[in-house]
Amino acid sequence: MPQLDTSTWFITIVSSMITLFILFQLKISSQAFPAAPSLKIVHTEKTKNPWESKWTKIYLPLSSPQQ
């Protein structure tokens, strides 16, 4: 049985890897990526709840005397 000649494998593998690297670099560099996103100011409307304006006993600290 003849022996397999592996003397050209190194150059074949290295040249294939270099070719793939170059092709992927060209493919990636041709992509058009959007620029850095700009900040969008979002205005949230504050709704008035009836319990926000009231001060109840629940909010009083425990150490304060009851009135």
C-alpha positions in Angstrom: 0.0 0.0 0.0 1.5 3.3 -1.0 2.2 6.0 1.6 0.1 9.1 1.6 2.1 12.2 0.7 1.4 14.9 3.3 4.1 17.3 2.3 1.7 19.8 0.7 -0.9 19.7 3.4 0.6 22.5 5.5 0.7 25.0 2.6 -2.8 24.0 1.5 -4.3 24.5 4.9 -2.5 27.7 5.6 -3.5 29.2 2.2 -7.1 28.1 2.7 -7.2 29.8 6.1 -5.7 33.0 4.7 -8.2 33.0 1.8 -11.1 32.5 4.1 -9.9 35.2 6.4 -9.6 37.7 3.5 -13.0 36.7 2.2 -14.7 37.2 5.6 -13.0 40.5 6.1 -14.2 41.7 2.7 -17.7 40.5 3.4 -17.8 42.1 6.8 -16.3 45.4 5.6 -18.9 45.7 2.8 -21.8 45.6 5.4 -23.4 49.0 6.1 -23.8 49.2 9.9 -25.8 52.1 11.3 -24.0 54.9 13.2 -24.1 55.1 16.9 -27.7 55.4 18.0 -28.8 58.9 19.1 -30.6 59.4 22.3 -34.3 59.8 22.0 -35.9 61.9 24.7 -39.1 60.3 25.9 -41.5 62.5 27.9 -43.6 60.5 30.3 -46.7 62.0 31.5 -47.1 62.0 35.3 -50.6 61.1 36.3 -52.1 62.5 39.4 -53.2 59.8 41.8 -55.4 60.8 44.8 -53.1 59.1 47.3 -50.0 61.0 46.2 -51.1 64.3 47.6 -52.4 62.9 50.9 -50.3 62.3 54.0 -51.7 59.4 56.0 -50.8 57.7 59.2 -49.3 54.9 57.2 -46.4 57.1 56.1 -45.7 58.4 59.6 -42.6 56.9 61.3 -43.4 54.6 64.2 -41.5 56.7 66.7 -43.6 59.8 66.2 -46.5 60.4 68.6 -50.0 59.8 67.4 -52.1 62.9 67.0 
